[in-house]
Amino acid sequence: MFNFERLVVRSKGIALADRVYAVTKSFSAEERFGLTSQMRRASVSISSNVAEGSSQYSRNDYRRFIEITARSTFELVSRAAVARNQGLLTPKSYVEIYDQALEIVRMLSGLRDSLGD
C-alpha cells in the first residue's frame, strides 16, 4: 500500500468525485464539454493532487500541492453553484457536494498546518 492511500482526505476526495460523476450523468448533452467535464476534472484533481503531493521530497512542495488541491475544491464548488443555478443540479445534490467539499477543505487545512512553514 502506498502512503497516500492511507490519507483519509484522499478517500474523501474519491468519494466526492464519485458523487460528482453520479450527478453529472443527468446533465444535458450540450454540457458534456462544459460543466460536466469541468466539474469532473476538478473533482478528480482533489484526490490526484493529494496523492501527487505526498510523493514530494520537501514539505514546501507538499504544501504547494495541498494548496492546489484546495483550489480544485473551490473550483468544484463554484461550478456546482452555476450548475445549480442553471437547473442542472438539484439543491439537494448541491448541498451534498458543498458539504463534502467543506469537509475536505477543513482536512486540507489541517494537513497543510501539520506540514509547517
C-alpha positions, -999 to +999 in steps of 0.1 A: +000+000+000+013+035-009+014+060+019-011+083+002-037+056+002-038+059+040-048+095+039-085+100+048-086+132+028-077+113-003-105+088+003-129+117+008-118+132-024-125+100-043-160+098-027-167+134-038-155+126-073-178+095-074-207+118-063-199+144-090-198+117-116-232+103-105-249+137-105-234+149-138-247+119-157-281+136-158-267+169-172-277+177-208-256+165-237-247+201-246-229+203-212-207+173-219-178+196-228-188+224-204-199+220-168-199+182-169-163+179-179-151+208-158-168+195-126-155+160-132-119+172-138-119+194-107-133+166-085-107+141-098-079+166-092-087+166-055-075+130-048-049+132-075-031+162-061-032+148-026-015+116-039+010+135-060+018+159-032+025+131-008+054+120-031+072+153-029+106+154-012+101+187+006+074+199+029+072+231+010+064+212-022+039+190-004+022+222+010+020+236-025+001+205-037-022+207-008-029+244-017-036+233-053-060+207-040-079+233-021-081+255-052-096+225-071-121+220-044-131+257-045-133+255-083-157+225-080-179+243-055-181+274-078-190+253-108-216+233-088-232+266-079-235+275-116-249+241-123-275+245-095-284+280-108-289+266-143-312+239-131-287+211-139-280+202-103-307+198-077-304+219-045-301+187-025-272+175-047-255+209-045-257+208-007-242+173-007-213+183-029-208+215-009-208+197+025-183+171+012-161+198-002-162+218+030-151+187+050-122+182+025-111+218+027-110+216+065-090+184+064-066+200+039-061+230+061-052+207+090-028+187+068-012+219+055-008+233+090+008+200+101+035+204+074+046+237+090+060+267+071 
